[in-house]
Amino acid sequence: MAAGGKVLNATGEFFRRRDEWRRHPMVGNQLRHATPGLGIAIVAFGYLIGEAAYNRLNRPSAH
């Protein structure tokens, strides 16, 4: 049975099974579920890059 209690014929069942890939975690807007911790890593990396740039721009003068 399909969603809503509708009985599918052979053709409908064929296409329902062919559409299962659309619910895979790597497809669509579910990339964050497939890559746990990536957001935290990007923020940490951005912080390190920002800190390095800040330190480079605000070096104490040599004299």
Secondary structure by P-SEA (a helix, b strand, c coil): cccccccccaaaaaaaaaacccccccccccccccccaaaaaaaaaaaaaaaaaaaaacccccc
